[in-house]
């Protein structure tokens, strides 16, 4: 993130020119030249003076001049400074608020509400709207057992800390001996007791998968059984997305390769879901600009999120995915208001 002290280090003239540059670029998507800035800033400055200020902003890493143009565009660092220090939020239009209120009501069942919220985010922003599915109460492991069945099937018996028992049958690629299954169950119970199933799955992948080729046959069986046992499917932990095709309308995202990677990320879900779930414990609106997301496929995108609640507990996150030159002044209140109205609709008064 940009150091907020940068805004105070810029004099009023530089702040004004920088703000105009960002707003102009967001609106038009074209590099902004010195003559345009001199005219639009309302300051009595020559283009030469403006060029000097732009050079200073470029030295600070806030703007960059594309090699094909003499104009400048904001960098991710520049967008961050703009959003954190110079942005003035625009209230939603009355018609937009009325639309959100009329469609996000407790008259609808929860699944329909989540789908509606995703569609509304996309419709109002003209970008992609995402709503993660509510997290289910996670099972905390107390014990696991494996029993061999016929035809390469294994019965998994998981006992939760609260005494709840969950059974599932795994169809495996090969047969496992009784001793392998007993060893796997003993290892998993002793190493992962007291942890949630999703946490166990993640730790196993991180800690053991890299060792797969160097471990004993018994250990390999543990890794394979553990990955299958604690796998969390997309159907049980995913999100709803609407309006991905809206992103085709933005020139910086319109290359075939870029769109292919973006759509694959939406469909594959894992990385996008990880980013959204990362904000579950955050309060209010969170903004990831470009590479701040940590995922290369989103380097030219910004993601604006906000959590929603049920019975006072945060259970999911919704948000908008679009280009870095999105109208943050509009997107932020859209996300914020939608999250609050969705929470209200999911929590009808007795």
C-alpha positions in Angstrom: 0.0 0.0 0.0 1.0 3.6 -0.5 2.3 5.4 2.5 -0.4 7.8 3.6 2.3 10.3 4.4 2.8 10.7 0.7 -0.4 12.7 0.4 0.8 15.2 3.0 4.2 15.4 1.3 2.4 16.6 -1.9 1.6 20.3 -1.9 -1.9 21.4 -2.7 -1.1 22.0 -6.4 0.3 18.5 -6.8 -2.6 16.9 -5.0 -5.0 18.7 -7.2 -3.3 17.8 -10.5 -2.9 14.1 -9.3 -6.6 13.9 -8.3 -7.7 15.3 -11.7 -5.4 12.9 -13.5 -6.8 9.9 -11.7 -10.4 10.9 -12.2 -9.9 11.7 -15.8 -8.2 8.4 -16.5 -10.9 6.4 -14.7 -13.5 8.1 -16.8 -11.9 7.8 -20.2 -9.2 5.1 -20.0 -6.7 7.2 -21.9 -3.3 8.6 -20.7 -3.8 12.1 -19.5 -1.5 14.8 -21.0 -0.2 18.0 -19.4 -2.3 20.3 -21.5 -5.5 18.5 -20.5 -4.4 18.7 -16.8 -3.6 22.4 -17.1 -7.1 23.0 -18.5 -9.1 20.7 -16.3 -7.4 21.5 -13.0 -8.7 25.0 -12.8 -5.3 26.2 -11.9 -3.5 28.9 -13.7 -0.5 26.8 -14.7 1.4 26.4 -17.9 1.8 22.9 -19.5 5.5 23.1 -18.7 4.8 23.6 -15.0 2.3 20.7 -15.1 5.0 18.5 -16.7 7.4 19.3 -13.9 4.7 18.3 -11.3 4.1 15.1 -13.3 7.8 14.3 -13.3 7.8 14.6 -9.5 4.7 12.3 -9.2 6.4 9.8 -11.5 9.5 9.8 -9.2 7.2 9.0 -6.3 5.9 6.0 -8.2 2.3 7.4 -8.3 2.0 7.8 -12.1 3.7 6.3 -15.1 4.0 7.3 -18.8 3.2 4.5 -21.2 5.9 4.2 -23.8 3.3 4.8 -26.5 2.0 8.1 -25.1 3.3 11.3 -23.6 0.4 11.3 -21.2 0.4 9.6 -17.8 -1.7 7.0 -16.0 -1.9 6.1 -12.3 0.0 3.2 -10.9 -1.3 0.8 -8.3 0.5 2.9 -5.7 -1.2 6.0 -7.1 -4.6 4.4 -7.0 -4.0 3.4 -3.4 -3.1 7.0 -2.4 -6.1 8.3 -4.3 -8.5 5.9 -2.6 -7.1 6.3 0.9 -6.6 10.1 0.9 -8.2 11.9 -1.9 -11.4 10.0 -2.8 -14.8 11.6 -2.1 -17.5 9.0 -1.9 -20.6 9.6 -4.0 -23.9 8.5 -2.3 -26.0 6.0 -4.2 -28.8 7.4 -6.3 -32.3 7.1 -4.8 -33.4 4.8 -7.6 -30.5 2.4 -6.9 -31.2 2.3 -3.2 -34.9 1.6 -3.8 -34.0 -1.2 -6.2 -31.7 -2.8 -3.7 -34.3 -2.5 -0.9 -37.1 -3.8 -3.0 -35.2 -6.9 -4.1 -33.3 -7.8 -1.0 -36.1 -8.6 1.4 -36.8 -11.3 3.9 -39.7 -12.5 1.7 -37.1 -14.5 -0.3 -35.3 -17.6 0.9 -31.6 -17.3 1.7 -30.3 -19.0 -1.5 -32.4 -16.7 -3.7 -31.2 -13.7 -1.7 -27.5 -14.5 -2.3 -28.1 -15.0 -6.1 -30.1 -11.7 -6.2 -27.3 -9.8 -4.4 -24.7 -11.1 -6.9 -26.9 -10.0 -9.8 -27.6 -6.6 -8.3 -23.9 -5.9 -7.7 -23.2 -6.7 -11.3 -26.2 -4.8 -12.7 -25.6 -1.6 -10.8 -21.8 -1.5 -11.2 -21.6 -2.9 -14.8 -18.8 -5.2 -13.5 -18.7 -8.7 -12.0 -20.6 -9.3 -8.7 -19.5 -12.0 -6.3 -21.2 -13.4 -3.2 -19.6 -16.2 -1.2 -21.8 -18.8 0.2 -22.3 -18.8 4.0 -19.7 -20.8 5.9 -21.2 -23.8 7.6 -20.4 -24.6 11.2 -17.1 -26.3 10.9 -16.6 -29.7 12.4 -13.7 -29.9 14.9 -12.1 -33.3 14.8 -11.8 -35.6 17.8 -11.2 -38.9 16.1 -11.1 -40.5 12.6 -11.4 -44.1 11.6 -11.1 -45.9 8.3 -12.8 -49.3 7.5 -12.1 -51.2 4.3 -15.2 -52.1 2.2 -15.4 -54.1 -1.0 -14.6 -52.8 -4.5 -11.9 -50.2 -3.5 -14.3 -48.4 -1.1 -13.4 -47.1 2.3 -15.8 -46.0 5.1 -14.7 -42.9 6.9 -16.0 -42.3 10.4 -15.3 -38.9 11.8 -16.2 -38.0 15.4 -16.5 -34.3 16.2 -15.5 -32.6 19.4 -19.1 -32.1 20.3 -19.8 -35.9 19.8 -21.4 -35.5 16.3 -20.5 -38.5 14.0 -20.1 -38.1 10.3 -19.8 -41.0 7.9 -18.8 -41.0 4.3 -17.7 -43.5 1.7 -14.7 -42.9 -0.4 -14.2 -44.6 -3.8 -10.4 -45.0 -4.0 -8.2 -45.8 -7.0 -6.6 -48.8 -5.3 -7.1 -51.1 -2.3 -5.7 -50.2 1.1 -4.7 -52.9 3.7 -6.2 -52.9 7.1 -2.8 -51.9 8.6 -2.5 -48.9 6.2 -5.9 -47.6 7.2 -5.3 -48.1 10.9 -1.9 -46.3 10.6 -3.5 -43.4 8.7 -6.3 -43.1 11.2 -4.0 -43.1 14.1 -1.7 -40.6 12.6 -4.4 -38.1 11.6 -6.2 -38.4 14.9 -3.0 -37.7 16.9 -1.7 -34.9 14.7 -5.0 -33.0 13.9 -7.3 -33.5 16.9 -9.0 -30.3 17.9 -8.7 -28.6 14.4 -11.4 -27.8 11.9 -11.7 -30.0 8.8 -10.8 -27.2 6.4 -7.8 -26.3 8.4 -6.7 -29.9 8.4 -7.1 -30.1 4.7 -5.0 -27.0 4.1 -2.2 -28.1 6.4 -2.0 -31.5 4.9 -1.6 -30.1 1.4 1.0 -27.6 2.5 3.0 -29.8 4.8 2.8 -33.2 3.3 2.1 -33.0 -0.4 5.7 -31.8 -1.2 7.0 -34.9 0.7 4.9 -37.4 -1.3 7.8 -38.8 -3.3 10.2 -39.1 -0.4 8.0 -40.8 2.2 7.3 -44.4 2.9 4.5 -46.4 1.4 2.6 -46.1 4.7 3.0 -42.4 4.8 1.9 -42.0 1.2 -1.3 -43.8 2.1 -1.9 -41.3 4.9 -1.4 -38.4 2.5 -3.8 -39.9 -0.1 -6.5 -40.8 2.4 -6.2 -37.5 4.2 -6.6 -35.4 1.1 -9.7 -37.4 0.1 -11.2 -37.4 3.6 -10.9 -33.7 4.3 -11.5 -32.4 0.8 -13.9 -29.5 0.7 -15.8 -29.4 -2.6 -16.7 -26.3 -4.5 -20.4 -27.1 -3.9 -19.9 -26.9 -0.1 -17.6 -23.9 -0.1 -18.0 -21.6 -3.0 -19.5 -18.4 -4.4 -22.0 -17.0 -6.8 -20.8 -14.7 -9.6 -22.7 -12.6 -12.1 -21.7 -10.4 -14.9 -18.2 -11.7 -15.8 -18.8 -10.8 -19.4 -19.2 -7.1 -18.3 -15.4 -7.1 -18.0 -15.0 -7.6 -21.7 -16.1 -4.0 -22.1 -12.9 -2.6 -20.5 -10.0 -2.2 -22.9 -7.3 -3.1 -20.4 -9.0 -6.5 -19.8 -10.2 -7.1 -23.3 -7.3 -9.2 -24.6 -8.3 -12.8 -25.3 -5.5 -14.2 -23.0 -6.4 -11.9 -20.1 -10.1 -12.7 -20.3 -9.4 -16.4 -20.6 -7.3 -16.3 -17.4 -10.0 -14.2 -15.6 -12.8 -16.5 -16.5 -10.8 -19.6 -15.6 -10.2 -18.0 -12.2 -13.9 -17.3 -11.7 -14.7 -20.9 -12.7 -11.9 -22.6 -10.8 -12.9 -20.6 -7.7 -10.1 -21.6 -5.3 -7.9 -18.4 -5.6 -10.9 -16.0 -5.8 -12.5 -17.7 -2.9 -9.3 -17.6 -0.8 -9.1 -13.8 -1.5 -12.7 -13.2 -0.5 -12.5 -15.4 2.6 -9.4 -13.6 3.6 -11.7 -10.6 4.4 -14.2 -12.5 6.5 -12.7 -11.2 9.8 -12.3 -7.6 8.5 -14.7 -4.9 9.4 -16.5 -2.9 6.6 -15.3 -2.4 3.0 -11.9 -3.8 2.0 -10.2 -2.8 -1.3 -7.6 -4.7 -3.2 -6.0 -2.8 -6.1 -4.0 -4.7 -8.7 -1.2 -6.9 -7.3 -2.4 -6.1 -3.8 -4.7 -9.2 -4.2 -1.6 -11.5 -4.3 -2.9 -13.2 -7.5 -1.3 -12.5 -10.8 -4.6 -13.0 -12.7 -6.0 -10.0 -10.8 -3.0 -7.7 -11.4 -5.1 -5.4 -13.7 -8.2 -5.7 -11.5 -9.5 -4.2 -8.3 -11.7 -6.1 -5.8 -14.0 -4.3 -3.4 -15.5 -6.5 -0.7 -17.7 -6.3 2.5 -18.8 -9.0 4.9 -22.5 -9.9 5.5 -23.9 -11.4 8.7 -26.4 -13.8 10.1 -27.4 -13.6 13.8 -24.6 -11.2 14.4 -22.0 -13.5 13.0 -20.0 -12.9 9.8 -20.8 -15.8 7.5 -19.8 -14.6 4.0 -18.5 -11.8 1.9 -19.8 -10.0 -1.2 -18.0 -7.7 -3.6 -17.3 -6.3 -7.1 -14.5 -7.3 -9.4 -13.5 -4.8 -12.1 -10.6 -3.0 -13.7 -8.2 -0.9 -11.5 -9.7 2.2 -13.1 -13.1 1.6 -11.7 -15.2 4.4 -10.2 -14.3 3.7 -6.6 -16.5 6.6 -5.4 -19.5 4.6 -6.7 -18.4 1.0 -6.2 -17.6 1.4 -2.5 -21.1 2.5 -1.5 -22.7 -0.1 -3.8 -20.8 -2.8 -2.0 -21.4 -1.3 1.5 -25.1 -0.8 1.1 -25.7 -4.2 -0.6 -23.9 -6.0 2.3 -26.0 -4.2 4.9 -29.3 -4.8 3.1 -28.4 -8.5 2.5 -27.6 -8.9 6.2 -30.9 -7.2 7.1 -32.8 -9.5 4.8 -31.1 -12.6 6.2 -31.9 -11.5 9.7 -35.7 -10.8 9.7 -37.1 -9.5 13.0 -39.0 -12.1 15.0 
